[in-house]
Every structure is written in C-alpha cells, then in structure tokens.
Amino acid sequence: MATTWQPPLPEMPSSPPARAWARIAPPRGYETQWRRLAEAALELDLGPDELAEGGLEAVASARDWKPATVTLYSKVARYGGLALDLPRTPEPDPAQLDLRPLTEVRGERLEHLRAVAWCALALSWPATVSQFRDLRREQVTVGRGQHLHVETEDGRWSVGGAWRPWHAWEAARAQYPGIADSPWVLPALRRGPGVNSRVGGQLSTQALQVTFAKHAVRTGAELTGSASAGRRAAAEALSAAYQTLSYDSYRRLALAGGTEPVADRGAVRALRRVKRESTPG
C-alpha cells in the first residue's frame, strides 16, 4: 500500500510565561518566595522552563540580587521542581546577628515549638545537622537551675537558656501519641514521600535544613508584623537577614559568638572570622 508524504508536525508552542507559572504549585512553606521568583522572571518574560534552562543570572542582574539572595531563590526554584544549579551558600553577613528571636516561643504550632527548641539548644550546643538528626531524647536531661544537659559519646554539655523552649516542646508533643513515644529530639511530624517515612520517625538532614529555613523566614515575618513604628527598620533588617539564613550559618554565628565547638566542622572557619573581625585594619 502506497503512503503519501506527510508534513512534519509543527512544534508545540510554549505556554505564555504567566500561564506556565500559574500551573505549578508553589513549594509548601515557600509560597511568598515562589511568587517573588515568578514575578522577577515574568519581568523578563521568562516562564519556568526558560528560567530552568538559562539560570538565574539574568533575573539576578535585573533585580540586583546579592549572592545570598540568589542562593535562596535557587533553593526555592529547586523545591518547586526547577532544575537549577545550586550555588554555594555564602558566609553569613554580617558576622554578628541577633539569633535570640529564633529561640523564642511565639505560638503553639508543633512545627514552631520543635524549631524553637532546636535553635535554643543549638545556641549553646552548636552541633551539626547530622548530630541533631541522631540526637535522642534520653541524651537530653534537665539539671539544676533550669539548665539542660546534653550527653553524647563525645562528652557532656550544660545548656543554658533552652529550658523554657524545651519544656514547651516536650509538653506539646506529649499530647500526640505518634511523637510522644518517638525517641528522637526532632521527630517527623507528618509522613513524607519516603517508603519508610512515618510520624515520629527520624528526619533526613535535608528535611531538617528546610525546617530551619522555614522557621527563620516565618520568624522574620512575625518580627516585622509586630514591630512598633520606632523598631520597624531594625525588624525589617533582621527579617531580611533571616530570609537567607541556613542552619549552617546559624551554627557558625553561634561559634563566632564564643560558644564552645561541639564538632570540628565549621569551627575553624568561625574562629578565622572572629580573628579577622577583631584585627585592626
């Protein structure tokens, strides 16, 4: 049977950028940052596919984004499914930052209380994410004078200033059997995509990094929203710094503030930074 020639099918035109962005669900907890990323891309008439192919360089240049901001939006894009290269997380800037708001109880949400307890412990016991991931409740005990004690195979530490957040977190989790019986200090609060994921299970290091980033962003927003007129500028500056704060940077800032190192990672870099800041120009 003879066949007639068929012209090639035309290439399917790409969706208009705005419609393409609207079809993608923003990553949970990063809805605001996703919207800002989409707005910045649309200013250059870029859809998500074009952004993933060309990277953030053009958008960052048009918006005059700093390296820390580029890192933040690269992470947000990847959380949303865009295959962007992830730049190296820059050093925390400034070298000193008020970290106390991240350790203050501001509500009763389990996710908030878990993050606050973590930050309060880390301010005096700046362990790595992996160490916190493996930390069991039996290793944290309440001592005299509202001090906590953390004991691992590497030693025993007295932690001040974390008793109230720790008590609030422990009291809240006791109401939910799934996490009340969990042996982990920082357990999963919901099932994840993994086959072995379960409520009360051990979180991955990536999940903990995301948890910290969300806590920092939300704390910054709450500080800005509740600041008086006279404190608004300071609150906005602190909120802007929290937007790109990672747990690794939080830990290095705690170490740079004079907290005794728990692990080698980051300690040398933090000490170098302290020396650099204290050396006369």
C-alpha positions as CSV (number, residue, x, y, z in Angstrom):
1,M,0.0,0.0,0.0
2,A,1.5,3.3,-1.1
3,T,1.8,6.0,1.5
4,T,1.5,9.7,0.8
5,W,4.0,12.2,2.2
6,Q,3.0,13.7,5.5
7,P,4.4,17.1,6.5
8,P,6.2,17.1,9.9
9,L,4.1,18.1,12.8
10,P,4.7,21.7,13.9
11,E,6.4,22.2,17.2
12,M,4.0,22.8,20.0
13,P,4.2,26.5,21.1
14,S,5.2,27.0,24.6
15,S,2.6,28.3,27.0
16,P,2.7,32.0,27.8
17,P,5.0,32.5,30.8
18,A,2.3,33.7,33.2
19,R,0.1,30.7,32.5
20,A,3.1,28.4,32.8
21,W,4.0,29.8,36.2
22,A,0.3,29.6,37.3
23,R,0.2,25.8,36.5
24,I,3.0,25.0,39.0
25,A,2.0,24.6,42.7
26,P,4.5,26.6,44.9
27,P,6.6,24.6,47.3
28,R,4.9,24.3,50.7
29,G,6.2,26.9,53.1
30,Y,7.8,29.0,50.4
31,E,4.7,30.4,48.7
32,T,5.9,34.0,49.1
33,Q,9.4,33.4,47.8
34,W,8.0,31.4,44.9
35,R,5.6,34.3,44.0
36,R,8.5,36.8,44.1
37,L,10.6,34.5,41.9
38,A,7.8,34.2,39.3
39,E,7.3,38.0,39.3
40,A,11.0,38.6,38.8
41,A,11.1,36.1,35.9
42,L,7.9,37.5,34.3
43,E,9.5,40.9,34.2
44,L,11.9,39.4,31.6
45,D,9.1,37.4,30.0
46,L,10.6,34.1,31.2
47,G,8.5,31.1,32.0
48,P,9.7,28.3,34.4
49,D,11.2,26.2,31.5
50,E,13.2,29.2,30.2
51,L,14.3,30.0,33.7
52,A,15.5,26.5,34.3
53,E,17.3,26.4,31.0
54,G,19.0,29.8,31.3
55,G,19.5,30.0,35.1
56,L,19.1,32.9,37.4
57,E,21.9,35.1,36.1
58,A,19.6,37.4,34.0
59,V,17.0,37.7,36.7
60,A,19.6,38.3,39.4
61,S,21.3,41.0,37.3
62,A,17.9,42.8,36.6
63,R,17.0,42.7,40.3
64,D,20.5,43.4,41.6
65,W,20.3,40.4,43.8
66,K,23.1,39.7,46.2
67,P,24.7,36.2,46.3
68,A,22.8,35.2,49.4
69,T,19.5,36.1,47.6
70,V,20.5,34.1,44.5
71,T,21.2,31.1,46.8
72,L,17.8,31.5,48.4
73,Y,15.8,31.7,45.2
74,S,17.9,28.9,43.6
75,K,16.8,26.6,46.5
76,V,13.2,27.8,46.2
77,A,13.2,27.0,42.5
78,R,14.6,23.5,43.1
79,Y,11.9,22.9,45.8
80,G,9.4,23.8,43.1
81,G,10.8,21.3,40.7
82,L,13.0,23.6,38.5
83,A,16.4,22.0,37.8
84,L,18.6,25.0,38.7
85,D,22.2,24.7,39.7
86,L,22.6,25.4,43.4
87,P,25.3,28.0,44.2
88,R,27.5,27.7,47.2
89,T,25.9,29.1,50.4
90,P,27.8,32.3,51.2
91,E,29.2,33.2,54.5
92,P,26.7,34.8,56.9
93,D,26.8,38.6,56.6
94,P,27.0,40.4,58.9
95,A,29.4,38.3,61.0
96,Q,27.2,39.1,64.1
97,L,23.5,38.7,64.0
98,D,20.8,38.6,66.7
99,L,19.8,35.0,66.9
100,R,17.7,35.2,70.0
101,P,14.3,35.7,68.3
102,L,14.7,32.3,66.7
103,T,14.8,30.8,70.2
104,E,11.6,32.5,71.5
105,V,8.2,30.7,71.8
106,R,5.7,32.7,69.7
107,G,2.9,30.2,69.3
108,E,1.6,26.7,69.9
109,R,2.2,25.0,66.5
110,L,4.2,21.8,66.8
111,E,6.5,22.7,63.9
112,H,7.2,26.1,65.6
113,L,7.9,24.6,69.0
114,R,10.2,21.9,67.6
115,A,12.2,24.5,65.7
116,V,12.4,26.9,68.7
117,A,13.6,24.1,70.9
118,W,16.3,23.1,68.3
119,C,17.5,26.7,67.9
120,A,17.6,27.2,71.7
121,L,19.7,24.1,72.2
122,A,22.0,24.9,69.2
123,L,22.7,28.4,70.6
124,S,24.7,26.8,73.4
125,W,25.3,23.4,71.9
126,P,26.0,24.2,68.2
127,A,26.1,20.7,66.8
128,T,25.9,19.8,63.1
129,V,22.6,18.9,61.4
130,S,23.6,15.3,61.4
131,Q,24.3,15.4,65.2
132,F,20.9,16.9,65.8
133,R,19.3,14.3,63.5
134,D,20.7,11.5,65.6
135,L,20.1,13.1,69.0
136,R,17.8,11.0,71.2
137,R,15.6,12.3,74.0
138,E,17.3,10.2,76.5
139,Q,20.5,12.2,75.8
140,V,18.9,15.5,77.0
141,T,18.1,15.8,80.7
142,V,17.0,18.7,82.9
143,G,19.5,19.7,85.5
144,R,19.6,22.3,88.3
145,G,18.9,26.0,87.7
146,Q,16.8,25.3,84.6
147,H,19.8,24.1,82.7
148,L,19.7,21.2,80.3
149,H,22.4,18.6,79.9
150,V,23.3,17.0,76.6
151,E,25.3,13.9,76.7
152,T,26.8,12.1,73.7
153,E,29.7,9.7,73.2
154,D,31.9,12.9,72.7
155,G,31.1,14.4,76.1
156,R,28.6,16.1,78.3
157,W,27.5,19.8,77.9
158,S,25.4,22.1,80.1
159,V,23.0,24.2,78.1
160,G,21.6,27.4,79.5
161,G,18.7,29.4,78.1
162,A,16.9,26.4,76.5
163,W,14.7,25.2,79.4
164,R,11.5,27.0,78.5
165,P,11.5,26.2,74.8
166,W,12.4,22.6,75.6
167,H,9.6,22.3,78.2
168,A,7.1,23.9,75.8
169,W,8.1,21.4,73.0
170,E,8.0,18.4,75.3
171,A,4.6,19.4,76.8
172,A,3.1,19.9,73.3
173,R,4.4,16.6,71.8
174,A,3.2,14.7,74.8
175,Q,-0.4,15.2,73.6
176,Y,0.2,13.3,70.4
177,P,1.0,9.6,70.7
178,G,2.8,9.4,67.4
179,I,5.5,11.8,68.5
180,A,5.1,11.4,72.3
181,D,6.6,7.9,72.0
182,S,9.3,8.9,69.5
183,P,12.9,8.5,70.7
184,W,14.1,11.4,68.6
185,V,14.6,15.0,69.8
186,L,13.5,16.3,66.4
187,P,11.0,13.8,65.0
188,A,8.9,13.9,61.9
189,L,5.5,15.5,62.4
190,R,4.0,14.0,59.3
191,R,4.6,11.3,56.8
192,G,7.0,12.2,54.0
193,P,7.3,10.7,50.5
194,G,9.8,8.0,51.5
195,V,8.6,4.4,51.9
196,N,9.8,4.2,55.5
197,S,8.6,7.7,56.5
198,R,6.3,7.9,59.4
199,V,5.1,10.3,62.1
200,G,7.6,10.3,64.9
201,G,10.3,8.8,62.6
202,Q,13.8,10.2,62.1
203,L,14.0,13.2,59.8
204,S,16.5,13.4,57.0
205,T,19.2,16.1,57.1
206,Q,17.6,17.8,54.1
207,A,14.2,17.9,55.9
208,L,15.9,19.5,58.9
209,Q,17.6,22.1,56.7
210,V,14.2,23.0,55.2
211,T,12.6,23.1,58.6
212,F,15.2,25.6,59.9
213,A,14.9,27.8,56.8
214,K,11.1,27.9,57.1
215,H,11.4,28.8,60.8
216,A,13.8,31.6,60.1
217,V,11.6,33.1,57.3
218,R,8.5,32.9,59.5
219,T,10.2,34.4,62.5
220,G,11.4,37.3,60.4
221,A,7.9,37.9,59.1
222,E,6.5,37.9,62.6
223,L,9.1,40.3,63.8
224,T,8.2,42.7,61.0
225,G,4.5,42.4,61.5
226,S,4.6,43.0,65.3
227,A,7.3,45.8,65.3
228,S,6.4,49.2,66.5
229,A,7.0,52.2,64.2
230,G,10.2,53.0,66.0
231,R,11.5,49.4,65.7
232,R,10.3,48.7,62.2
233,A,13.5,49.5,60.4
234,A,15.5,47.2,62.7
235,A,13.0,44.5,62.4
236,E,12.9,44.6,58.6
237,A,16.8,44.5,58.5
238,L,16.8,41.4,60.8
239,S,14.0,39.8,58.8
240,A,15.9,40.3,55.6
241,A,18.9,38.6,57.1
242,Y,16.7,35.7,58.3
243,Q,15.4,35.2,54.7
244,T,18.7,33.6,53.6
245,L,19.8,32.2,56.9
246,S,20.7,28.5,56.9
247,Y,21.3,26.3,59.9
248,D,25.0,26.0,58.9
249,S,25.2,29.8,59.0
250,Y,23.3,29.9,62.3
251,R,25.8,27.4,63.8
252,R,28.8,29.4,62.6
253,L,27.4,32.6,64.0
254,A,26.9,30.8,67.4
255,L,30.5,29.6,67.2
256,A,31.8,33.0,66.2
257,G,30.0,34.4,69.3
258,G,32.2,32.4,71.5
259,T,30.2,29.2,72.0
260,E,32.3,26.1,72.6
261,P,32.6,23.9,69.5
262,V,30.8,20.6,69.6
263,A,32.2,19.3,66.3
264,D,35.2,20.3,64.1
265,R,33.0,21.2,61.1
266,G,32.7,25.0,60.8
267,A,34.7,25.7,63.9
268,V,37.9,26.6,62.2
269,R,36.1,28.9,59.7
270,A,34.2,30.6,62.6
271,L,37.4,31.2,64.5
272,R,39.1,32.7,61.5
273,R,36.2,35.0,61.0
274,V,36.4,36.2,64.6
275,K,40.1,36.9,64.3
276,R,39.5,38.7,61.0
277,E,36.8,40.9,62.6
278,S,38.9,41.7,65.7
279,T,42.1,42.5,63.8
280,P,42.6,46.3,63.4
281,G,42.5,47.5,59.8
